[in-house]
Amino acid sequence: MLSVAGAQQGQGERLAALLGPVTERLDSAVLPDCGHYVPEEQPDALLDHLLPFLQH
């Protein structure tokens, strides 16, 4: 499972903390300088995490 969150000062690591117990493998990232709209605010950073995840 992949968790990419924005809002470093908001939800941040909380998403990973919620998903961790319900999956065997969790790749997570909190993107700096990003709010709630990750694809719009940090599209390149999102792809940096998404593409390697999809290749596995």
Predicted model as a PDB file, atoms N, CA, C, CB and O in Angstrom, pLDDT in the B-factor column:
MODEL        1                                                                  
ATOM      1  N   MET A   1       0.854  -1.160   0.000  1.00 89.00           N  
ATOM      2  CA  MET A   1       0.000   0.000   0.000  1.00 89.00           C  
ATOM      3  C   MET A   1       0.903   1.227   0.000  1.00 89.00           C  
ATOM      4  CB  MET A   1      -0.973  -0.004   1.221  1.00 89.00           C  
ATOM      5  O   MET A   1       1.969   1.223   0.616  1.00 89.00           O  
ATOM      6  N   LEU A   2       0.474   2.263  -0.687  1.00 89.00           N  
ATOM      7  CA  LEU A   2       1.219   3.516  -0.752  1.00 89.00           C  
ATOM      8  C   LEU A   2       0.410   4.631  -0.115  1.00 89.00           C  
ATOM      9  CB  LEU A   2       1.572   3.869  -2.208  1.00 89.00           C  
ATOM     10  O   LEU A   2      -0.775   4.800  -0.400  1.00 89.00           O  
ATOM     11  N   SER A   3       1.064   5.386   0.745  1.00 89.00           N  
ATOM     12  CA  SER A   3       0.444   6.539   1.392  1.00 89.00           C  
ATOM     13  C   SER A   3       1.316   7.755   1.099  1.00 89.00           C  
ATOM     14  CB  SER A   3       0.275   6.314   2.943  1.00 89.00           C  
ATOM     15  O   SER A   3       2.465   7.815   1.535  1.00 89.00           O  
ATOM     16  N   VAL A   4       0.778   8.716   0.368  1.00 86.00           N  
ATOM     17  CA  VAL A   4       1.481   9.966   0.121  1.00 86.00           C  
ATOM     18  C   VAL A   4       0.585  11.081   0.630  1.00 86.00           C  
ATOM     19  CB  VAL A   4       1.834  10.151  -1.405  1.00 86.00           C  
ATOM     20  O   VAL A   4      -0.509  11.301   0.110  1.00 86.00           O  
ATOM     21  N   ALA A   5       1.052  11.775   1.638  1.00 84.00           N  
ATOM     22  CA  ALA A   5       0.237  12.807   2.276  1.00 84.00           C  
ATOM     23  C   ALA A   5       0.904  14.164   2.141  1.00 84.00           C  
ATOM     24  CB  ALA A   5      -0.002  12.475   3.758  1.00 84.00           C  
ATOM     25  O   ALA A   5       2.129  14.276   2.094  1.00 84.00           O  
ATOM     26  N   GLY A   6       0.095  15.161   2.081  1.00 77.00           N  
ATOM     27  CA  GLY A   6       0.572  16.527   2.165  1.00 77.00           C  
ATOM     28  C   GLY A   6       0.275  17.025   3.563  1.00 77.00           C  
ATOM     29  O   GLY A   6       0.131  16.233   4.494  1.00 77.00           O  
ATOM     30  N   ALA A   7       0.186  18.295   3.706  1.00 69.00           N  
ATOM     31  CA  ALA A   7      -0.196  18.901   4.982  1.00 69.00           C  
ATOM     32  C   ALA A   7       0.706  18.438   6.110  1.00 69.00           C  
ATOM     33  CB  ALA A   7      -1.643  18.573   5.313  1.00 69.00           C  
ATOM     34  O   ALA A   7       0.246  17.882   7.107  1.00 69.00           O  
ATOM     35  N   GLN A   8       1.994  18.677   5.937  1.00 66.00           N  
ATOM     36  CA  GLN A   8       2.974  18.274   6.932  1.00 66.00           C  
ATOM     37  C   GLN A   8       2.598  18.784   8.322  1.00 66.00           C  
ATOM     38  CB  GLN A   8       4.356  18.782   6.543  1.00 66.00           C  
ATOM     39  O   GLN A   8       2.838  18.103   9.319  1.00 66.00           O  
ATOM     40  N   GLN A   9       2.020  19.956   8.390  1.00 64.00           N  
ATOM     41  CA  GLN A   9       1.604  20.511   9.673  1.00 64.00           C  
ATOM     42  C   GLN A   9       0.204  20.032  10.073  1.00 64.00           C  
ATOM     43  CB  GLN A   9       1.636  22.035   9.618  1.00 64.00           C  
ATOM     44  O   GLN A   9      -0.248  20.301  11.186  1.00 64.00           O  
ATOM     45  N   GLY A  10      -0.479  19.326   9.170  1.00 67.00           N  
ATOM     46  CA  GLY A  10      -1.828  18.824   9.456  1.00 67.00           C  
ATOM     47  C   GLY A  10      -1.809  17.330   9.691  1.00 67.00           C  
ATOM     48  O   GLY A  10      -1.370  16.874  10.747  1.00 67.00           O  
ATOM     49  N   GLN A  11      -2.281  16.556   8.716  1.00 74.00           N  
ATOM     50  CA  GLN A  11      -2.376  15.102   8.866  1.00 74.00           C  
ATOM     51  C   GLN A  11      -1.010  14.434   8.866  1.00 74.00           C  
ATOM     52  CB  GLN A  11      -3.228  14.518   7.757  1.00 74.00           C  
ATOM     53  O   GLN A  11      -0.755  13.541   9.673  1.00 74.00           O  
ATOM     54  N   GLY A  12      -0.146  14.854   7.981  1.00 76.00           N  
ATOM     55  CA  GLY A  12       1.218  14.324   7.952  1.00 76.00           C  
ATOM     56  C   GLY A  12       1.287  12.821   8.123  1.00 76.00           C  
ATOM     57  O   GLY A  12       0.738  12.073   7.315  1.00 76.00           O  
ATOM     58  N   GLU A  13       1.955  12.380   9.164  1.00 84.00           N  
ATOM     59  CA  GLU A  13       2.178  10.952   9.416  1.00 84.00           C  
ATOM     60  C   GLU A  13       0.947  10.218   9.946  1.00 84.00           C  
ATOM     61  CB  GLU A  13       3.304  10.786  10.393  1.00 84.00           C  
ATOM     62  O   GLU A  13       0.977   8.995  10.077  1.00 84.00           O  
ATOM     63  N   ARG A  14      -0.100  10.914  10.243  1.00 86.00           N  
ATOM     64  CA  ARG A  14      -1.306  10.251  10.782  1.00 86.00           C  
ATOM     65  C   ARG A  14      -1.890   9.246   9.799  1.00 86.00           C  
ATOM     66  CB  ARG A  14      -2.371  11.292  11.139  1.00 86.00           C  
ATOM     67  O   ARG A  14      -2.381   8.194  10.209  1.00 86.00           O  
ATOM     68  N   LEU A  15      -1.843   9.556   8.512  1.00 85.00           N  
ATOM     69  CA  LEU A  15      -2.374   8.633   7.506  1.00 85.00           C  
ATOM     70  C   LEU A  15      -1.614   7.316   7.553  1.00 85.00           C  
ATOM     71  CB  LEU A  15      -2.289   9.252   6.093  1.00 85.00           C  
ATOM     72  O   LEU A  15      -2.225   6.247   7.550  1.00 85.00           O  
ATOM     73  N   ALA A  16      -0.306   7.381   7.596  1.00 88.00           N  
ATOM     74  CA  ALA A  16       0.501   6.159   7.677  1.00 88.00           C  
ATOM     75  C   ALA A  16       0.224   5.407   8.974  1.00 88.00           C  
ATOM     76  CB  ALA A  16       1.997   6.494   7.573  1.00 88.00           C  
ATOM     77  O   ALA A  16       0.183   4.176   8.980  1.00 88.00           O  
ATOM     78  N   ALA A  17       0.036   6.130  10.062  1.00 90.00           N  
ATOM     79  CA  ALA A  17      -0.250   5.481  11.338  1.00 90.00           C  
ATOM     80  C   ALA A  17      -1.581   4.731  11.300  1.00 90.00           C  
ATOM     81  CB  ALA A  17      -0.265   6.513  12.462  1.00 90.00           C  
ATOM     82  O   ALA A  17      -1.725   3.683  11.929  1.00 90.00           O  
ATOM     83  N   LEU A  18      -2.538   5.262  10.575  1.00 91.00           N  
ATOM     84  CA  LEU A  18      -3.837   4.594  10.454  1.00 91.00           C  
ATOM     85  C   LEU A  18      -3.785   3.388   9.519  1.00 91.00           C  
ATOM     86  CB  LEU A  18      -4.883   5.577   9.958  1.00 91.00           C  
ATOM     87  O   LEU A  18      -4.436   2.373   9.767  1.00 91.00           O  
ATOM     88  N   LEU A  19      -3.010   3.508   8.448  1.00 91.00           N  
ATOM     89  CA  LEU A  19      -2.954   2.428   7.460  1.00 91.00           C  
ATOM     90  C   LEU A  19      -2.001   1.301   7.847  1.00 91.00           C  
ATOM     91  CB  LEU A  19      -2.546   2.984   6.126  1.00 91.00           C  
ATOM     92  O   LEU A  19      -2.210   0.155   7.448  1.00 91.00           O  
ATOM     93  N   GLY A  20      -0.972   1.606   8.609  1.00 92.00           N  
ATOM     94  CA  GLY A  20       0.028   0.607   8.977  1.00 92.00           C  
ATOM     95  C   GLY A  20      -0.530  -0.679   9.546  1.00 92.00           C  
ATOM     96  O   GLY A  20      -0.107  -1.753   9.120  1.00 92.00           O  
ATOM     97  N   PRO A  21      -1.456  -0.625  10.482  1.00 95.00           N  
ATOM     98  CA  PRO A  21      -1.971  -1.858  11.081  1.00 95.00           C  
ATOM     99  C   PRO A  21      -2.827  -2.720  10.147  1.00 95.00           C  
ATOM    100  CB  PRO A  21      -2.772  -1.512  12.283  1.00 95.00           C  
ATOM    101  O   PRO A  21      -3.088  -3.881  10.464  1.00 95.00           O  
ATOM    102  N   VAL A  22      -3.262  -2.192   9.028  1.00 95.00           N  
ATOM    103  CA  VAL A  22      -4.163  -2.959   8.165  1.00 95.00           C  
ATOM    104  C   VAL A  22      -3.516  -3.422   6.862  1.00 95.00           C  
ATOM    105  CB  VAL A  22      -5.374  -2.133   7.847  1.00 95.00           C  
ATOM    106  O   VAL A  22      -4.211  -3.858   5.944  1.00 95.00           O  
ATOM    107  N   THR A  23      -2.190  -3.330   6.776  1.00 93.00           N  
ATOM    108  CA  THR A  23      -1.508  -3.781   5.567  1.00 93.00           C  
ATOM    109  C   THR A  23      -0.198  -4.460   5.933  1.00 93.00           C  
ATOM    110  CB  THR A  23      -1.255  -2.602   4.609  1.00 93.00           C  
ATOM    111  O   THR A  23       0.394  -4.154   6.968  1.00 93.00           O  
ATOM    112  N   GLU A  24       0.254  -5.367   5.101  1.00 92.00           N  
ATOM    113  CA  GLU A  24       1.526  -6.042   5.357  1.00 92.00           C  
ATOM    114  C   GLU A  24       2.708  -5.166   4.974  1.00 92.00           C  
ATOM    115  CB  GLU A  24       1.589  -7.359   4.594  1.00 92.00           C  
ATOM    116  O   GLU A  24       3.770  -5.251   5.591  1.00 92.00           O  
ATOM    117  N   ARG A  25       2.533  -4.325   3.960  1.00 90.00           N  
ATOM    118  CA  ARG A  25       3.620  -3.456   3.484  1.00 90.00           C  
ATOM    119  C   ARG A  25       3.058  -2.064   3.253  1.00 90.00           C  
ATOM    120  CB  ARG A  25       4.272  -4.018   2.174  1.00 90.00           C  
ATOM    121  O   ARG A  25       2.050  -1.900   2.565  1.00 90.00           O  
ATOM    122  N   LEU A  26       3.704  -1.074   3.823  1.00 91.00           N  
ATOM    123  CA  LEU A  26       3.266   0.305   3.649  1.00 91.00           C  
ATOM    124  C   LEU A  26       4.460   1.172   3.300  1.00 91.00           C  
ATOM    125  CB  LEU A  26       2.564   0.829   4.921  1.00 91.00           C  
ATOM    126  O   LEU A  26       5.418   1.262   4.068  1.00 91.00           O  
ATOM    127  N   ASP A  27       4.403   1.805   2.148  1.00 91.00           N  
ATOM    128  CA  ASP A  27       5.363   2.834   1.773  1.00 91.00           C  
ATOM    129  C   ASP A  27       4.659   4.156   2.000  1.00 91.00           C  
ATOM    130  CB  ASP A  27       5.863   2.677   0.275  1.00 91.00           C  
ATOM    131  O   ASP A  27       3.573   4.382   1.467  1.00 91.00           O  
ATOM    132  N   SER A  28       5.261   5.026   2.780  1.00 90.00           N  
ATOM    133  CA  SER A  28       4.589   6.291   3.071  1.00 90.00           C  
ATOM    134  C   SER A  28       5.552   7.458   2.920  1.00 90.00           C  
ATOM    135  CB  SER A  28       3.995   6.274   4.485  1.00 90.00           C  
ATOM    136  O   SER A  28       6.765   7.317   3.081  1.00 90.00           O  
ATOM    137  N   ALA A  29       4.986   8.598   2.611  1.00 90.00           N  
ATOM    138  CA  ALA A  29       5.762   9.832   2.481  1.00 90.00           C  
ATOM    139  C   ALA A  29       4.868  11.006   2.840  1.00 90.00           C  
ATOM    140  CB  ALA A  29       6.339   9.993   1.039  1.00 90.00           C  
ATOM    141  O   ALA A  29       3.670  11.012   2.559  1.00 90.00           O  
ATOM    142  N   VAL A  30       5.476  11.987   3.461  1.00 90.00           N  
ATOM    143  CA  VAL A  30       4.807  13.251   3.728  1.00 90.00           C  
ATOM    144  C   VAL A  30       5.572  14.298   2.924  1.00 90.00           C  
ATOM    145  CB  VAL A  30       4.769  13.598   5.287  1.00 90.00           C  
ATOM    146  O   VAL A  30       6.769  14.500   3.126  1.00 90.00           O  
ATOM    147  N   LEU A  31       4.872  14.952   2.020  1.00 88.00           N  
ATOM    148  CA  LEU A  31       5.526  15.915   1.141  1.00 88.00           C  
ATOM    149  C   LEU A  31       5.584  17.290   1.798  1.00 88.00           C  
ATOM    150  CB  LEU A  31       4.792  15.999  -0.205  1.00 88.00           C  
ATOM    151  O   LEU A  31       4.566  17.807   2.258  1.00 88.00           O  
ATOM    152  N   PRO A  32       6.773  17.877   1.841  1.00 85.00           N  
ATOM    153  CA  PRO A  32       6.887  19.222   2.413  1.00 85.00           C  
ATOM    154  C   PRO A  32       6.278  20.260   1.475  1.00 85.00           C  
ATOM    155  CB  PRO A  32       8.362  19.564   2.698  1.00 85.00           C  
ATOM    156  O   PRO A  32       6.155  20.029   0.272  1.00 85.00           O  
ATOM    157  N   ASP A  33       5.908  21.378   2.024  1.00 84.00           N  
ATOM    158  CA  ASP A  33       5.355  22.492   1.235  1.00 84.00           C  
ATOM    159  C   ASP A  33       4.149  22.063   0.412  1.00 84.00           C  
ATOM    160  CB  ASP A  33       6.424  23.068   0.311  1.00 84.00           C  
ATOM    161  O   ASP A  33       4.013  22.449  -0.749  1.00 84.00           O  
ATOM    162  N   CYS A  34       3.283  21.273   1.010  1.00 85.00           N  
ATOM    163  CA  CYS A  34       2.120  20.762   0.304  1.00 85.00           C  
ATOM    164  C   CYS A  34       0.926  20.750   1.251  1.00 85.00           C  
ATOM    165  CB  CYS A  34       2.391  19.345  -0.263  1.00 85.00           C  
ATOM    166  O   CYS A  34       1.052  20.430   2.433  1.00 85.00           O  
ATOM    167  N   GLY A  35      -0.222  21.102   0.712  1.00 83.00           N  
ATOM    168  CA  GLY A  35      -1.444  21.094   1.503  1.00 83.00           C  
ATOM    169  C   GLY A  35      -2.252  19.850   1.226  1.00 83.00           C  
ATOM    170  O   GLY A  35      -1.710  18.744   1.215  1.00 83.00           O  
ATOM    171  N   HIS A  36      -3.533  20.015   1.005  1.00 82.00           N  
ATOM    172  CA  HIS A  36      -4.438  18.885   0.829  1.00 82.00           C  
ATOM    173  C   HIS A  36      -4.491  18.349  -0.591  1.00 82.00           C  
ATOM    174  CB  HIS A  36      -5.804  19.277   1.249  1.00 82.00           C  
ATOM    175  O   HIS A  36      -4.906  17.207  -0.789  1.00 82.00           O  
ATOM    176  N   TYR A  37      -4.096  19.114  -1.568  1.00 87.00           N  
ATOM    177  CA  TYR A  37      -4.247  18.731  -2.976  1.00 87.00           C  
ATOM    178  C   TYR A  37      -2.904  18.325  -3.559  1.00 87.00           C  
ATOM    179  CB  TYR A  37      -4.856  19.888  -3.796  1.00 87.00           C  
ATOM    180  O   TYR A  37      -2.320  19.051  -4.365  1.00 87.00           O  
ATOM    181  N   VAL A  38      -2.422  17.168  -3.150  1.00 88.00           N  
ATOM    182  CA  VAL A  38      -1.092  16.693  -3.518  1.00 88.00           C  
ATOM    183  C   VAL A  38      -0.879  16.670  -5.033  1.00 88.00           C  
ATOM    184  CB  VAL A  38      -0.868  15.306  -2.949  1.00 88.00           C  
ATOM    185  O   VAL A  38       0.137  17.196  -5.489  1.00 88.00           O  
ATOM    186  N   PRO A  39      -1.777  16.093  -5.840  1.00 92.00           N  
ATOM    187  CA  PRO A  39      -1.526  16.053  -7.285  1.00 92.00           C  
ATOM    188  C   PRO A  39      -1.408  17.435  -7.932  1.00 92.00           C  
ATOM    189  CB  PRO A  39      -2.626  15.288  -7.960  1.00 92.00           C  
ATOM    190  O   PRO A  39      -0.682  17.603  -8.912  1.00 92.00           O  
ATOM    191  N   GLU A  40      -2.108  18.404  -7.396  1.00 92.00           N  
ATOM    192  CA  GLU A  40      -2.044  19.747  -7.962  1.00 92.00           C  
ATOM    193  C   GLU A  40      -0.855  20.546  -7.429  1.00 92.00           C  
ATOM    194  CB  GLU A  40      -3.332  20.489  -7.671  1.00 92.00           C  
ATOM    195  O   GLU A  40      -0.242  21.317  -8.167  1.00 92.00           O  
ATOM    196  N   GLU A  41      -0.534  20.363  -6.162  1.00 90.00           N  
ATOM    197  CA  GLU A  41       0.490  21.183  -5.527  1.00 90.00           C  
ATOM    198  C   GLU A  41       1.905  20.631  -5.697  1.00 90.00           C  
ATOM    199  CB  GLU A  41       0.183  21.324  -4.069  1.00 90.00           C  
ATOM    200  O   GLU A  41       2.860  21.402  -5.790  1.00 90.00           O  
ATOM    201  N   GLN A  42       2.048  19.321  -5.737  1.00 91.00           N  
ATOM    202  CA  GLN A  42       3.365  18.687  -5.831  1.00 91.00           C  
ATOM    203  C   GLN A  42       3.331  17.497  -6.800  1.00 91.00           C  
ATOM    204  CB  GLN A  42       3.839  18.225  -4.436  1.00 91.00           C  
ATOM    205  O   GLN A  42       3.650  16.377  -6.400  1.00 91.00           O  
ATOM    206  N   PRO A  43       2.949  17.722  -8.073  1.00 94.00           N  
ATOM    207  CA  PRO A  43       2.809  16.587  -8.990  1.00 94.00           C  
ATOM    208  C   PRO A  43       4.114  15.826  -9.227  1.00 94.00           C  
ATOM    209  CB  PRO A  43       2.275  17.071 -10.309  1.00 94.00           C  
ATOM    210  O   PRO A  43       4.090  14.599  -9.319  1.00 94.00           O  
ATOM    211  N   ASP A  44       5.232  16.507  -9.325  1.00 95.00           N  
ATOM    212  CA  ASP A  44       6.502  15.810  -9.569  1.00 95.00           C  
ATOM    213  C   ASP A  44       6.909  14.977  -8.360  1.00 95.00           C  
ATOM    214  CB  ASP A  44       7.613  16.817  -9.910  1.00 95.00           C  
ATOM    215  O   ASP A  44       7.381  13.851  -8.514  1.00 95.00           O  
ATOM    216  N   ALA A  45       6.732  15.514  -7.174  1.00 93.00           N  
ATOM    217  CA  ALA A  45       7.068  14.771  -5.961  1.00 93.00           C  
ATOM    218  C   ALA A  45       6.156  13.542  -5.815  1.00 93.00           C  
ATOM    219  CB  ALA A  45       6.946  15.687  -4.715  1.00 93.00           C  
ATOM    220  O   ALA A  45       6.606  12.477  -5.393  1.00 93.00           O  
ATOM    221  N   LEU A  46       4.892  13.698  -6.163  1.00 93.00           N  
ATOM    222  CA  LEU A  46       3.970  12.560  -6.114  1.00 93.00           C  
ATOM    223  C   LEU A  46       4.422  11.464  -7.066  1.00 93.00           C  
ATOM    224  CB  LEU A  46       2.538  13.005  -6.460  1.00 93.00           C  
ATOM    225  O   LEU A  46       4.445  10.289  -6.700  1.00 93.00           O  
ATOM    226  N   LEU A  47       4.782  11.844  -8.285  1.00 95.00           N  
ATOM    227  CA  LEU A  47       5.255  10.855  -9.261  1.00 95.00           C  
ATOM    228  C   LEU A  47       6.541  10.178  -8.807  1.00 95.00           C  
ATOM    229  CB  LEU A  47       5.475  11.516 -10.615  1.00 95.00           C  
ATOM    230  O   LEU A  47       6.758   9.003  -9.105  1.00 95.00           O  
ATOM    231  N   ASP A  48       7.399  10.904  -8.090  1.00 95.00           N  
ATOM    232  CA  ASP A  48       8.631  10.305  -7.566  1.00 95.00           C  
ATOM    233  C   ASP A  48       8.344   9.140  -6.635  1.00 95.00           C  
ATOM    234  CB  ASP A  48       9.455  11.352  -6.835  1.00 95.00           C  
ATOM    235  O   ASP A  48       9.168   8.233  -6.510  1.00 95.00           O  
ATOM    236  N   HIS A  49       7.199   9.148  -5.984  1.00 93.00           N  
ATOM    237  CA  HIS A  49       6.810   8.050  -5.089  1.00 93.00           C  
ATOM    238  C   HIS A  49       5.904   7.045  -5.790  1.00 93.00           C  
ATOM    239  CB  HIS A  49       6.107   8.601  -3.850  1.00 93.00           C  
ATOM    240  O   HIS A  49       5.997   5.842  -5.545  1.00 93.00           O  
ATOM    241  N   LEU A  50       5.043   7.532  -6.647  1.00 94.00           N  
ATOM    242  CA  LEU A  50       4.046   6.676  -7.289  1.00 94.00           C  
ATOM    243  C   LEU A  50       4.654   5.725  -8.320  1.00 94.00           C  
ATOM    244  CB  LEU A  50       2.994   7.530  -7.953  1.00 94.00           C  
ATOM    245  O   LEU A  50       4.343   4.534  -8.317  1.00 94.00           O  
ATOM    246  N   LEU A  51       5.502   6.227  -9.184  1.00 96.00           N  
ATOM    247  CA  LEU A  51       6.040   5.382 -10.259  1.00 96.00           C  
ATOM    248  C   LEU A  51       6.864   4.203  -9.734  1.00 96.00           C  
ATOM    249  CB  LEU A  51       6.898   6.220 -11.189  1.00 96.00           C  
ATOM    250  O   LEU A  51       6.648   3.083 -10.195  1.00 96.00           O  
ATOM    251  N   PRO A  52       7.799   4.396  -8.793  1.00 94.00           N  
ATOM    252  CA  PRO A  52       8.514   3.219  -8.265  1.00 94.00           C  
ATOM    253  C   PRO A  52       7.578   2.235  -7.570  1.00 94.00           C  
ATOM    254  CB  PRO A  52       9.600   3.661  -7.288  1.00 94.00           C  
ATOM    255  O   PRO A  52       7.771   1.023  -7.669  1.00 94.00           O  
ATOM    256  N   PHE A  53       6.582   2.737  -6.880  1.00 92.00           N  
ATOM    257  CA  PHE A  53       5.637   1.854  -6.203  1.00 92.00           C  
ATOM    258  C   PHE A  53       4.896   0.985  -7.217  1.00 92.00           C  
ATOM    259  CB  PHE A  53       4.637   2.674  -5.368  1.00 92.00           C  
ATOM    260  O   PHE A  53       4.723  -0.214  -6.997  1.00 92.00           O  
ATOM    261  N   LEU A  54       4.463   1.579  -8.316  1.00 93.00           N  
ATOM    262  CA  LEU A  54       3.724   0.819  -9.326  1.00 93.00           C  
ATOM    263  C   LEU A  54       4.596  -0.160 -10.084  1.00 93.00           C  
ATOM    264  CB  LEU A  54       3.074   1.757 -10.298  1.00 93.00           C  
ATOM    265  O   LEU A  54       4.075  -1.111 -10.668  1.00 93.00           O  
ATOM    266  N   GLN A  55       5.890   0.034 -10.095  1.00 93.00           N  
ATOM    267  CA  GLN A  55       6.785  -0.874 -10.797  1.00 93.00           C  
ATOM    268  C   GLN A  55       7.070  -2.150 -10.011  1.00 93.00           C  
ATOM    269  CB  GLN A  55       8.076  -0.174 -11.105  1.00 93.00           C  
ATOM    270  O   GLN A  55       7.617  -3.103 -10.566  1.00 93.00           O  
ATOM    271  N   HIS A  56       6.713  -2.184  -8.746  1.00 79.00           N  
ATOM    272  CA  HIS A  56       6.953  -3.381  -7.925  1.00 79.00           C  
ATOM    273  C   HIS A  56       5.820  -4.338  -8.042  1.00 79.00           C  
ATOM    274  CB  HIS A  56       7.163  -3.018  -6.470  1.00 79.00           C  
ATOM    275  O   HIS A  56       5.844  -5.402  -7.423  1.00 79.00           O  
TER     276      HIS A  56                                                      
ENDMDL                                                                          
END                                                                             
